[in-house]
Amino acid sequence: MTITFYTNPNSRGRIVRWMLEEIGCPYETVVMDYRPSSESDPWGGAELARPDRADVERQRFFDELNPIGKIPAIVHDGRVISESAAICAYLAESFPEAGLAPTADERADYYRWMFFAAGPVEQAVTNFRAGFTPTTEQAFFLGYGSYDRTVDQLERAVASKTYIAGERFTAADIYVGSHVGWGLGLQTLPGRQAFMDYAQRLMARPAYARAVAKDNQLLTQS
């Protein structure tokens, strides 16, 4: 089996890198560069640079794998998977020997909280960081309602058990834990004790340390 991993160290690709290190399967990394920003191009830096045609692998990404140019994405034995939460769930099922997929008792919380993070948490934190506070009427149409309610619910989730789906680490912790870690680091989540305790448990994992080291090395090379 082969896995090609399309990423950039300044992206949500860090979530998938951690997942790949947890499953322990060899993979190839293709680093996608962001388009440089300039005064005449204010959107630069937020989008991937479309490579020269001579760069066949990167061009294939735009033409065939993800035409909207978003990362991360993986290709596993010819199958394309994008969206970080979907990649984590897919790899957990595809590599059951890693023990990261949920048991029958864990399944409900596993999917509930993974996709709570992918939906309400992602929206609430992104809007909060952008300085957007919805009005009461706008909140009715949003998938999270309000930032405060979403944060409170996330706190209850991480405080209720050792891990997000129970007393065992699963792929859902990689996804939820990444959002918690980033939120604490960027101060888009409040520094509540439940968040800090949860993040510390996850950061102690050897696979997490390996993933961070590999992405940080890419940053020094860029």
Biotite code that builds the C-alpha atoms (Angstrom):
import biotite.structure as struc

atoms = struc.array([
    struc.Atom([0.000, 0.000, 0.000], chain_id="A", res_id=1, res_name="MET", atom_name="CA", element="C"),
    struc.Atom([1.188, 3.516, -0.765], chain_id="A", res_id=2, res_name="THR", atom_name="CA", element="C"),
    struc.Atom([0.238, 6.883, 0.729], chain_id="A", res_id=3, res_name="ILE", atom_name="CA", element="C"),
    struc.Atom([1.126, 10.261, -0.740], chain_id="A", res_id=4, res_name="THR", atom_name="CA", element="C"),
    struc.Atom([0.557, 13.144, 1.647], chain_id="A", res_id=5, res_name="PHE", atom_name="CA", element="C"),
    struc.Atom([0.044, 16.672, 0.287], chain_id="A", res_id=6, res_name="TYR", atom_name="CA", element="C"),
    struc.Atom([0.664, 19.305, 2.925], chain_id="A", res_id=7, res_name="THR", atom_name="CA", element="C"),
    struc.Atom([2.348, 22.463, 4.110], chain_id="A", res_id=8, res_name="ASN", atom_name="CA", element="C"),
    struc.Atom([3.754, 22.810, 7.657], chain_id="A", res_id=9, res_name="PRO", atom_name="CA", element="C"),
    struc.Atom([1.714, 26.018, 8.096], chain_id="A", res_id=10, res_name="ASN", atom_name="CA", element="C"),
    struc.Atom([-1.593, 24.277, 7.534], chain_id="A", res_id=11, res_name="SER", atom_name="CA", element="C"),
    struc.Atom([-4.060, 21.782, 8.948], chain_id="A", res_id=12, res_name="ARG", atom_name="CA", element="C"),
    struc.Atom([-1.785, 19.218, 7.380], chain_id="A", res_id=13, res_name="GLY", atom_name="CA", element="C"),
    struc.Atom([-0.233, 19.000, 10.834], chain_id="A", res_id=14, res_name="ARG", atom_name="CA", element="C"),
    struc.Atom([-3.326, 17.105, 11.954], chain_id="A", res_id=15, res_name="ILE", atom_name="CA", element="C"),
    struc.Atom([-2.900, 14.508, 9.243], chain_id="A", res_id=16, res_name="VAL", atom_name="CA", element="C"),
    struc.Atom([0.866, 14.278, 9.812], chain_id="A", res_id=17, res_name="ARG", atom_name="CA", element="C"),
    struc.Atom([0.163, 13.331, 13.416], chain_id="A", res_id=18, res_name="TRP", atom_name="CA", element="C"),
    struc.Atom([-2.387, 10.735, 12.291], chain_id="A", res_id=19, res_name="MET", atom_name="CA", element="C"),
    struc.Atom([0.086, 9.235, 9.827], chain_id="A", res_id=20, res_name="LEU", atom_name="CA", element="C"),
    struc.Atom([2.743, 8.985, 12.516], chain_id="A", res_id=21, res_name="GLU", atom_name="CA", element="C"),
    struc.Atom([0.261, 7.250, 14.824], chain_id="A", res_id=22, res_name="GLU", atom_name="CA", element="C"),
    struc.Atom([-0.651, 4.563, 12.283], chain_id="A", res_id=23, res_name="ILE", atom_name="CA", element="C"),
    struc.Atom([3.036, 3.943, 11.524], chain_id="A", res_id=24, res_name="GLY", atom_name="CA", element="C"),
    struc.Atom([2.650, 3.334, 7.794], chain_id="A", res_id=25, res_name="CYS", atom_name="CA", element="C"),
    struc.Atom([5.349, 4.683, 5.429], chain_id="A", res_id=26, res_name="PRO", atom_name="CA", element="C"),
    struc.Atom([4.210, 7.653, 3.377], chain_id="A", res_id=27, res_name="TYR", atom_name="CA", element="C"),
    struc.Atom([5.581, 10.134, 0.876], chain_id="A", res_id=28, res_name="GLU", atom_name="CA", element="C"),
    struc.Atom([5.291, 13.851, 1.638], chain_id="A", res_id=29, res_name="THR", atom_name="CA", element="C"),
    struc.Atom([4.668, 16.407, -1.110], chain_id="A", res_id=30, res_name="VAL", atom_name="CA", element="C"),
    struc.Atom([5.010, 19.960, 0.201], chain_id="A", res_id=31, res_name="VAL", atom_name="CA", element="C"),
    struc.Atom([2.719, 22.495, -1.444], chain_id="A", res_id=32, res_name="MET", atom_name="CA", element="C"),
    struc.Atom([3.828, 26.124, -1.327], chain_id="A", res_id=33, res_name="ASP", atom_name="CA", element="C"),
    struc.Atom([1.607, 29.114, -0.653], chain_id="A", res_id=34, res_name="TYR", atom_name="CA", element="C"),
    struc.Atom([1.380, 31.917, -3.191], chain_id="A", res_id=35, res_name="ARG", atom_name="CA", element="C"),
    struc.Atom([3.451, 34.920, -2.025], chain_id="A", res_id=36, res_name="PRO", atom_name="CA", element="C"),
    struc.Atom([1.410, 37.942, -1.011], chain_id="A", res_id=37, res_name="SER", atom_name="CA", element="C"),
    struc.Atom([2.011, 41.471, -2.283], chain_id="A", res_id=38, res_name="SER", atom_name="CA", element="C"),
    struc.Atom([0.331, 44.872, -2.277], chain_id="A", res_id=39, res_name="GLU", atom_name="CA", element="C"),
    struc.Atom([-1.217, 44.113, -5.654], chain_id="A", res_id=40, res_name="SER", atom_name="CA", element="C"),
    struc.Atom([-2.262, 40.620, -4.597], chain_id="A", res_id=41, res_name="ASP", atom_name="CA", element="C"),
    struc.Atom([-3.782, 40.798, -1.069], chain_id="A", res_id=42, res_name="PRO", atom_name="CA", element="C"),
    struc.Atom([-5.088, 37.231, -1.326], chain_id="A", res_id=43, res_name="TRP", atom_name="CA", element="C"),
    struc.Atom([-1.597, 35.832, -1.812], chain_id="A", res_id=44, res_name="GLY", atom_name="CA", element="C"),
    struc.Atom([-0.330, 33.739, 1.054], chain_id="A", res_id=45, res_name="GLY", atom_name="CA", element="C"),
    struc.Atom([-3.814, 32.368, 1.664], chain_id="A", res_id=46, res_name="ALA", atom_name="CA", element="C"),
    struc.Atom([-3.846, 30.236, -1.467], chain_id="A", res_id=47, res_name="GLU", atom_name="CA", element="C"),
    struc.Atom([-1.544, 27.559, -2.783], chain_id="A", res_id=48, res_name="LEU", atom_name="CA", element="C"),
    struc.Atom([0.843, 28.509, -5.526], chain_id="A", res_id=49, res_name="ALA", atom_name="CA", element="C"),
    struc.Atom([-0.079, 26.863, -8.800], chain_id="A", res_id=50, res_name="ARG", atom_name="CA", element="C"),
    struc.Atom([3.165, 25.208, -9.908], chain_id="A", res_id=51, res_name="PRO", atom_name="CA", element="C"),
    struc.Atom([4.876, 25.285, -13.236], chain_id="A", res_id=52, res_name="ASP", atom_name="CA", element="C"),
    struc.Atom([3.811, 22.542, -15.615], chain_id="A", res_id=53, res_name="ARG", atom_name="CA", element="C"),
    struc.Atom([7.248, 20.995, -15.231], chain_id="A", res_id=54, res_name="ALA", atom_name="CA", element="C"),
    struc.Atom([6.375, 20.106, -11.648], chain_id="A", res_id=55, res_name="ASP", atom_name="CA", element="C"),
    struc.Atom([4.211, 17.146, -12.559], chain_id="A", res_id=56, res_name="VAL", atom_name="CA", element="C"),
    struc.Atom([3.362, 15.963, -9.039], chain_id="A", res_id=57, res_name="GLU", atom_name="CA", element="C"),
    struc.Atom([2.192, 19.329, -7.769], chain_id="A", res_id=58, res_name="ARG", atom_name="CA", element="C"),
    struc.Atom([0.347, 20.086, -10.993], chain_id="A", res_id=59, res_name="GLN", atom_name="CA", element="C"),
    struc.Atom([-1.477, 16.774, -10.685], chain_id="A", res_id=60, res_name="ARG", atom_name="CA", element="C"),
    struc.Atom([-2.766, 17.932, -7.303], chain_id="A", res_id=61, res_name="PHE", atom_name="CA", element="C"),
    struc.Atom([-4.554, 20.919, -8.839], chain_id="A", res_id=62, res_name="PHE", atom_name="CA", element="C"),
    struc.Atom([-5.708, 19.158, -11.991], chain_id="A", res_id=63, res_name="ASP", atom_name="CA", element="C"),
    struc.Atom([-6.907, 15.833, -10.576], chain_id="A", res_id=64, res_name="GLU", atom_name="CA", element="C"),
    struc.Atom([-6.829, 15.553, -6.796], chain_id="A", res_id=65, res_name="LEU", atom_name="CA", element="C"),
    struc.Atom([-8.216, 18.787, -5.387], chain_id="A", res_id=66, res_name="ASN", atom_name="CA", element="C"),
    struc.Atom([-8.969, 21.452, -8.004], chain_id="A", res_id=67, res_name="PRO", atom_name="CA", element="C"),
    struc.Atom([-9.909, 24.008, -5.341], chain_id="A", res_id=68, res_name="ILE", atom_name="CA", element="C"),
    struc.Atom([-6.307, 23.771, -4.153], chain_id="A", res_id=69, res_name="GLY", atom_name="CA", element="C"),
    struc.Atom([-6.914, 23.047, -0.472], chain_id="A", res_id=70, res_name="LYS", atom_name="CA", element="C"),
    struc.Atom([-4.644, 20.989, 1.747], chain_id="A", res_id=71, res_name="ILE", atom_name="CA", element="C"),
    struc.Atom([-4.176, 18.541, 3.326], chain_id="A", res_id=72, res_name="PRO", atom_name="CA", element="C"),
    struc.Atom([-5.080, 15.638, 1.098], chain_id="A", res_id=73, res_name="ALA", atom_name="CA", element="C"),
    struc.Atom([-3.810, 12.107, 0.753], chain_id="A", res_id=74, res_name="ILE", atom_name="CA", element="C"),
    struc.Atom([-3.815, 9.527, -2.011], chain_id="A", res_id=75, res_name="VAL", atom_name="CA", element="C"),
    struc.Atom([-4.011, 5.986, -0.677], chain_id="A", res_id=76, res_name="HIS", atom_name="CA", element="C"),
    struc.Atom([-3.665, 3.275, -3.290], chain_id="A", res_id=77, res_name="ASP", atom_name="CA", element="C"),
    struc.Atom([-5.165, 5.586, -5.895], chain_id="A", res_id=78, res_name="GLY", atom_name="CA", element="C"),
    struc.Atom([-8.009, 6.837, -3.664], chain_id="A", res_id=79, res_name="ARG", atom_name="CA", element="C"),
    struc.Atom([-8.145, 10.566, -2.941], chain_id="A", res_id=80, res_name="VAL", atom_name="CA", element="C"),
    struc.Atom([-9.233, 11.748, 0.515], chain_id="A", res_id=81, res_name="ILE", atom_name="CA", element="C"),
    struc.Atom([-9.392, 15.400, 1.556], chain_id="A", res_id=82, res_name="SER", atom_name="CA", element="C"),
    struc.Atom([-10.702, 17.197, 4.653], chain_id="A", res_id=83, res_name="GLU", atom_name="CA", element="C"),
    struc.Atom([-8.693, 16.559, 7.806], chain_id="A", res_id=84, res_name="SER", atom_name="CA", element="C"),
    struc.Atom([-11.458, 14.923, 9.838], chain_id="A", res_id=85, res_name="ALA", atom_name="CA", element="C"),
    struc.Atom([-12.364, 12.630, 6.938], chain_id="A", res_id=86, res_name="ALA", atom_name="CA", element="C"),
    struc.Atom([-8.711, 11.659, 6.476], chain_id="A", res_id=87, res_name="ILE", atom_name="CA", element="C"),
    struc.Atom([-8.365, 10.795, 10.168], chain_id="A", res_id=88, res_name="CYS", atom_name="CA", element="C"),
    struc.Atom([-11.527, 8.676, 10.152], chain_id="A", res_id=89, res_name="ALA", atom_name="CA", element="C"),
    struc.Atom([-10.530, 6.985, 6.891], chain_id="A", res_id=90, res_name="TYR", atom_name="CA", element="C"),
    struc.Atom([-7.013, 6.091, 8.064], chain_id="A", res_id=91, res_name="LEU", atom_name="CA", element="C"),
    struc.Atom([-8.302, 4.765, 11.392], chain_id="A", res_id=92, res_name="ALA", atom_name="CA", element="C"),
    struc.Atom([-10.582, 2.347, 9.528], chain_id="A", res_id=93, res_name="GLU", atom_name="CA", element="C"),
    struc.Atom([-8.005, 1.479, 6.859], chain_id="A", res_id=94, res_name="SER", atom_name="CA", element="C"),
    struc.Atom([-5.314, 0.604, 9.407], chain_id="A", res_id=95, res_name="PHE", atom_name="CA", element="C"),
    struc.Atom([-7.213, -1.172, 12.191], chain_id="A", res_id=96, res_name="PRO", atom_name="CA", element="C"),
    struc.Atom([-4.000, -2.620, 13.604], chain_id="A", res_id=97, res_name="GLU", atom_name="CA", element="C"),
    struc.Atom([-3.145, 0.873, 14.887], chain_id="A", res_id=98, res_name="ALA", atom_name="CA", element="C"),
    struc.Atom([-6.114, 0.679, 17.268], chain_id="A", res_id=99, res_name="GLY", atom_name="CA", element="C"),
    struc.Atom([-7.351, 4.195, 16.525], chain_id="A", res_id=100, res_name="LEU", atom_name="CA", element="C"),
    struc.Atom([-10.832, 3.346, 15.235], chain_id="A", res_id=101, res_name="ALA", atom_name="CA", element="C"),
    struc.Atom([-13.662, 3.302, 17.793], chain_id="A", res_id=102, res_name="PRO", atom_name="CA", element="C"),
    struc.Atom([-15.073, 0.266, 19.509], chain_id="A", res_id=103, res_name="THR", atom_name="CA", element="C"),
    struc.Atom([-18.829, -0.199, 19.528], chain_id="A", res_id=104, res_name="ALA", atom_name="CA", element="C"),
    struc.Atom([-19.057, 1.562, 22.900], chain_id="A", res_id=105, res_name="ASP", atom_name="CA", element="C"),
    struc.Atom([-16.875, 4.456, 21.729], chain_id="A", res_id=106, res_name="GLU", atom_name="CA", element="C"),
    struc.Atom([-18.433, 4.993, 18.312], chain_id="A", res_id=107, res_name="ARG", atom_name="CA", element="C"),
    struc.Atom([-21.133, 7.504, 19.268], chain_id="A", res_id=108, res_name="ALA", atom_name="CA", element="C"),
    struc.Atom([-18.810, 9.894, 21.117], chain_id="A", res_id=109, res_name="ASP", atom_name="CA", element="C"),
    struc.Atom([-16.040, 9.342, 18.574], chain_id="A", res_id=110, res_name="TYR", atom_name="CA", element="C"),
    struc.Atom([-18.114, 10.609, 15.650], chain_id="A", res_id=111, res_name="TYR", atom_name="CA", element="C"),
    struc.Atom([-20.061, 13.128, 17.687], chain_id="A", res_id=112, res_name="ARG", atom_name="CA", element="C"),
    struc.Atom([-17.025, 15.033, 18.932], chain_id="A", res_id=113, res_name="TRP", atom_name="CA", element="C"),
    struc.Atom([-14.845, 14.656, 15.862], chain_id="A", res_id=114, res_name="MET", atom_name="CA", element="C"),
    struc.Atom([-17.475, 16.291, 13.703], chain_id="A", res_id=115, res_name="PHE", atom_name="CA", element="C"),
    struc.Atom([-18.438, 18.773, 16.402], chain_id="A", res_id=116, res_name="PHE", atom_name="CA", element="C"),
    struc.Atom([-14.847, 19.998, 16.122], chain_id="A", res_id=117, res_name="ALA", atom_name="CA", element="C"),
    struc.Atom([-14.979, 19.928, 12.305], chain_id="A", res_id=118, res_name="ALA", atom_name="CA", element="C"),
    struc.Atom([-18.220, 21.920, 12.244], chain_id="A", res_id=119, res_name="GLY", atom_name="CA", element="C"),
    struc.Atom([-19.245, 24.158, 15.156], chain_id="A", res_id=120, res_name="PRO", atom_name="CA", element="C"),
    struc.Atom([-15.779, 24.514, 16.725], chain_id="A", res_id=121, res_name="VAL", atom_name="CA", element="C"),
    struc.Atom([-14.065, 25.274, 13.409], chain_id="A", res_id=122, res_name="GLU", atom_name="CA", element="C"),
    struc.Atom([-16.697, 27.877, 12.499], chain_id="A", res_id=123, res_name="GLN", atom_name="CA", element="C"),
    struc.Atom([-16.870, 29.489, 15.930], chain_id="A", res_id=124, res_name="ALA", atom_name="CA", element="C"),
    struc.Atom([-13.117, 29.794, 16.396], chain_id="A", res_id=125, res_name="VAL", atom_name="CA", element="C"),
    struc.Atom([-12.498, 31.014, 12.848], chain_id="A", res_id=126, res_name="THR", atom_name="CA", element="C"),
    struc.Atom([-15.125, 33.729, 13.189], chain_id="A", res_id=127, res_name="ASN", atom_name="CA", element="C"),
    struc.Atom([-13.807, 34.663, 16.620], chain_id="A", res_id=128, res_name="PHE", atom_name="CA", element="C"),
    struc.Atom([-10.288, 35.046, 15.285], chain_id="A", res_id=129, res_name="ARG", atom_name="CA", element="C"),
    struc.Atom([-11.567, 37.141, 12.394], chain_id="A", res_id=130, res_name="ALA", atom_name="CA", element="C"),
    struc.Atom([-13.331, 39.443, 14.846], chain_id="A", res_id=131, res_name="GLY", atom_name="CA", element="C"),
    struc.Atom([-16.800, 38.518, 13.637], chain_id="A", res_id=132, res_name="PHE", atom_name="CA", element="C"),
    struc.Atom([-19.497, 38.427, 16.308], chain_id="A", res_id=133, res_name="THR", atom_name="CA", element="C"),
    struc.Atom([-22.858, 37.383, 14.847], chain_id="A", res_id=134, res_name="PRO", atom_name="CA", element="C"),
    struc.Atom([-26.020, 39.216, 15.743], chain_id="A", res_id=135, res_name="THR", atom_name="CA", element="C"),
    struc.Atom([-28.883, 37.302, 17.303], chain_id="A", res_id=136, res_name="THR", atom_name="CA", element="C"),
    struc.Atom([-30.530, 36.968, 13.901], chain_id="A", res_id=137, res_name="GLU", atom_name="CA", element="C"),
    struc.Atom([-27.303, 35.821, 12.236], chain_id="A", res_id=138, res_name="GLN", atom_name="CA", element="C"),
    struc.Atom([-26.638, 33.258, 14.981], chain_id="A", res_id=139, res_name="ALA", atom_name="CA", element="C"),
    struc.Atom([-29.889, 31.526, 14.050], chain_id="A", res_id=140, res_name="PHE", atom_name="CA", element="C"),
    struc.Atom([-28.406, 30.607, 10.650], chain_id="A", res_id=141, res_name="PHE", atom_name="CA", element="C"),
    struc.Atom([-24.965, 29.582, 11.893], chain_id="A", res_id=142, res_name="LEU", atom_name="CA", element="C"),
    struc.Atom([-24.049, 25.988, 12.647], chain_id="A", res_id=143, res_name="GLY", atom_name="CA", element="C"),
    struc.Atom([-22.656, 26.799, 16.071], chain_id="A", res_id=144, res_name="TYR", atom_name="CA", element="C"),
    struc.Atom([-25.011, 29.421, 17.506], chain_id="A", res_id=145, res_name="GLY", atom_name="CA", element="C"),
    struc.Atom([-22.477, 31.357, 19.564], chain_id="A", res_id=146, res_name="SER", atom_name="CA", element="C"),
    struc.Atom([-18.769, 31.187, 20.352], chain_id="A", res_id=147, res_name="TYR", atom_name="CA", element="C"),
    struc.Atom([-19.331, 30.988, 24.124], chain_id="A", res_id=148, res_name="ASP", atom_name="CA", element="C"),
    struc.Atom([-21.825, 28.127, 23.932], chain_id="A", res_id=149, res_name="ARG", atom_name="CA", element="C"),
    struc.Atom([-19.539, 26.192, 21.593], chain_id="A", res_id=150, res_name="THR", atom_name="CA", element="C"),
    struc.Atom([-16.524, 26.641, 23.866], chain_id="A", res_id=151, res_name="VAL", atom_name="CA", element="C"),
    struc.Atom([-18.521, 25.565, 26.912], chain_id="A", res_id=152, res_name="ASP", atom_name="CA", element="C"),
    struc.Atom([-19.696, 22.429, 25.128], chain_id="A", res_id=153, res_name="GLN", atom_name="CA", element="C"),
    struc.Atom([-16.154, 21.586, 24.032], chain_id="A", res_id=154, res_name="LEU", atom_name="CA", element="C"),
    struc.Atom([-14.943, 22.015, 27.605], chain_id="A", res_id=155, res_name="GLU", atom_name="CA", element="C"),
    struc.Atom([-17.608, 19.626, 28.889], chain_id="A", res_id=156, res_name="ARG", atom_name="CA", element="C"),
    struc.Atom([-16.579, 17.077, 26.267], chain_id="A", res_id=157, res_name="ALA", atom_name="CA", element="C"),
    struc.Atom([-12.867, 17.043, 27.108], chain_id="A", res_id=158, res_name="VAL", atom_name="CA", element="C"),
    struc.Atom([-13.486, 17.170, 30.861], chain_id="A", res_id=159, res_name="ALA", atom_name="CA", element="C"),
    struc.Atom([-15.944, 14.279, 31.040], chain_id="A", res_id=160, res_name="SER", atom_name="CA", element="C"),
    struc.Atom([-13.489, 11.487, 30.168], chain_id="A", res_id=161, res_name="LYS", atom_name="CA", element="C"),
    struc.Atom([-9.750, 10.858, 29.918], chain_id="A", res_id=162, res_name="THR", atom_name="CA", element="C"),
    struc.Atom([-10.046, 10.946, 26.120], chain_id="A", res_id=163, res_name="TYR", atom_name="CA", element="C"),
    struc.Atom([-12.755, 12.304, 23.882], chain_id="A", res_id=164, res_name="ILE", atom_name="CA", element="C"),
    struc.Atom([-14.513, 8.958, 23.267], chain_id="A", res_id=165, res_name="ALA", atom_name="CA", element="C"),
    struc.Atom([-13.741, 7.247, 26.554], chain_id="A", res_id=166, res_name="GLY", atom_name="CA", element="C"),
    struc.Atom([-10.704, 6.014, 28.451], chain_id="A", res_id=167, res_name="GLU", atom_name="CA", element="C"),
    struc.Atom([-8.714, 5.147, 25.310], chain_id="A", res_id=168, res_name="ARG", atom_name="CA", element="C"),
    struc.Atom([-6.915, 7.318, 22.775], chain_id="A", res_id=169, res_name="PHE", atom_name="CA", element="C"),
    struc.Atom([-8.504, 7.275, 19.298], chain_id="A", res_id=170, res_name="THR", atom_name="CA", element="C"),
    struc.Atom([-8.250, 9.151, 16.019], chain_id="A", res_id=171, res_name="ALA", atom_name="CA", element="C"),
    struc.Atom([-10.912, 11.544, 17.289], chain_id="A", res_id=172, res_name="ALA", atom_name="CA", element="C"),
    struc.Atom([-8.407, 12.801, 19.860], chain_id="A", res_id=173, res_name="ASP", atom_name="CA", element="C"),
    struc.Atom([-5.981, 13.680, 17.083], chain_id="A", res_id=174, res_name="ILE", atom_name="CA", element="C"),
    struc.Atom([-8.565, 15.880, 15.420], chain_id="A", res_id=175, res_name="TYR", atom_name="CA", element="C"),
    struc.Atom([-10.194, 17.387, 18.499], chain_id="A", res_id=176, res_name="VAL", atom_name="CA", element="C"),
    struc.Atom([-6.867, 17.686, 20.308], chain_id="A", res_id=177, res_name="GLY", atom_name="CA", element="C"),
    struc.Atom([-5.293, 19.554, 17.407], chain_id="A", res_id=178, res_name="SER", atom_name="CA", element="C"),
    struc.Atom([-8.049, 22.158, 17.565], chain_id="A", res_id=179, res_name="HIS", atom_name="CA", element="C"),
    struc.Atom([-7.654, 22.487, 21.318], chain_id="A", res_id=180, res_name="VAL", atom_name="CA", element="C"),
    struc.Atom([-3.873, 22.804, 21.064], chain_id="A", res_id=181, res_name="GLY", atom_name="CA", element="C"),
    struc.Atom([-4.053, 25.431, 18.351], chain_id="A", res_id=182, res_name="TRP", atom_name="CA", element="C"),
    struc.Atom([-6.788, 27.292, 20.194], chain_id="A", res_id=183, res_name="GLY", atom_name="CA", element="C"),
    struc.Atom([-4.658, 27.532, 23.327], chain_id="A", res_id=184, res_name="LEU", atom_name="CA", element="C"),
    struc.Atom([-1.564, 28.528, 21.377], chain_id="A", res_id=185, res_name="GLY", atom_name="CA", element="C"),
    struc.Atom([-3.324, 31.167, 19.290], chain_id="A", res_id=186, res_name="LEU", atom_name="CA", element="C"),
    struc.Atom([-5.524, 32.251, 22.223], chain_id="A", res_id=187, res_name="GLN", atom_name="CA", element="C"),
    struc.Atom([-8.664, 31.581, 20.244], chain_id="A", res_id=188, res_name="THR", atom_name="CA", element="C"),
    struc.Atom([-9.755, 29.281, 23.067], chain_id="A", res_id=189, res_name="LEU", atom_name="CA", element="C"),
    struc.Atom([-9.651, 30.388, 26.705], chain_id="A", res_id=190, res_name="PRO", atom_name="CA", element="C"),
    struc.Atom([-6.949, 28.840, 28.863], chain_id="A", res_id=191, res_name="GLY", atom_name="CA", element="C"),
    struc.Atom([-9.307, 26.695, 30.902], chain_id="A", res_id=192, res_name="ARG", atom_name="CA", element="C"),
    struc.Atom([-7.789, 23.912, 32.974], chain_id="A", res_id=193, res_name="GLN", atom_name="CA", element="C"),
    struc.Atom([-9.760, 21.172, 31.204], chain_id="A", res_id=194, res_name="ALA", atom_name="CA", element="C"),
    struc.Atom([-8.333, 22.253, 27.847], chain_id="A", res_id=195, res_name="PHE", atom_name="CA", element="C"),
    struc.Atom([-4.770, 22.436, 29.176], chain_id="A", res_id=196, res_name="MET", atom_name="CA", element="C"),
    struc.Atom([-4.960, 19.047, 30.898], chain_id="A", res_id=197, res_name="ASP", atom_name="CA", element="C"),
    struc.Atom([-6.367, 17.400, 27.769], chain_id="A", res_id=198, res_name="TYR", atom_name="CA", element="C"),
    struc.Atom([-3.728, 18.958, 25.521], chain_id="A", res_id=199, res_name="ALA", atom_name="CA", element="C"),
    struc.Atom([-0.911, 17.896, 27.824], chain_id="A", res_id=200, res_name="GLN", atom_name="CA", element="C"),
    struc.Atom([-2.053, 14.266, 27.757], chain_id="A", res_id=201, res_name="ARG", atom_name="CA", element="C"),
    struc.Atom([-1.997, 14.262, 23.968], chain_id="A", res_id=202, res_name="LEU", atom_name="CA", element="C"),
    struc.Atom([1.293, 16.129, 23.574], chain_id="A", res_id=203, res_name="MET", atom_name="CA", element="C"),
    struc.Atom([3.027, 13.415, 25.601], chain_id="A", res_id=204, res_name="ALA", atom_name="CA", element="C"),
    struc.Atom([2.486, 10.883, 22.816], chain_id="A", res_id=205, res_name="ARG", atom_name="CA", element="C"),
    struc.Atom([5.655, 9.897, 20.888], chain_id="A", res_id=206, res_name="PRO", atom_name="CA", element="C"),
    struc.Atom([3.849, 10.093, 17.527], chain_id="A", res_id=207, res_name="ALA", atom_name="CA", element="C"),
    struc.Atom([2.841, 13.676, 18.274], chain_id="A", res_id=208, res_name="TYR", atom_name="CA", element="C"),
    struc.Atom([6.457, 14.599, 19.005], chain_id="A", res_id=209, res_name="ALA", atom_name="CA", element="C"),
    struc.Atom([7.631, 12.943, 15.775], chain_id="A", res_id=210, res_name="ARG", atom_name="CA", element="C"),
    struc.Atom([5.010, 14.772, 13.722], chain_id="A", res_id=211, res_name="ALA", atom_name="CA", element="C"),
    struc.Atom([5.880, 18.155, 15.212], chain_id="A", res_id=212, res_name="VAL", atom_name="CA", element="C"),
    struc.Atom([9.593, 17.573, 14.622], chain_id="A", res_id=213, res_name="ALA", atom_name="CA", element="C"),
    struc.Atom([9.044, 16.692, 10.958], chain_id="A", res_id=214, res_name="LYS", atom_name="CA", element="C"),
    struc.Atom([6.848, 19.715, 10.283], chain_id="A", res_id=215, res_name="ASP", atom_name="CA", element="C"),
    struc.Atom([9.179, 22.055, 12.141], chain_id="A", res_id=216, res_name="ASN", atom_name="CA", element="C"),
    struc.Atom([12.064, 20.760, 10.077], chain_id="A", res_id=217, res_name="GLN", atom_name="CA", element="C"),
    struc.Atom([10.128, 21.618, 6.913], chain_id="A", res_id=218, res_name="LEU", atom_name="CA", element="C"),
    struc.Atom([9.631, 25.136, 8.283], chain_id="A", res_id=219, res_name="LEU", atom_name="CA", element="C"),
    struc.Atom([13.388, 25.617, 8.698], chain_id="A", res_id=220, res_name="THR", atom_name="CA", element="C"),
    struc.Atom([13.949, 24.467, 5.122], chain_id="A", res_id=221, res_name="GLN", atom_name="CA", element="C"),
    struc.Atom([11.407, 26.844, 3.593], chain_id="A", res_id=222, res_name="SER", atom_name="CA", element="C"),
])
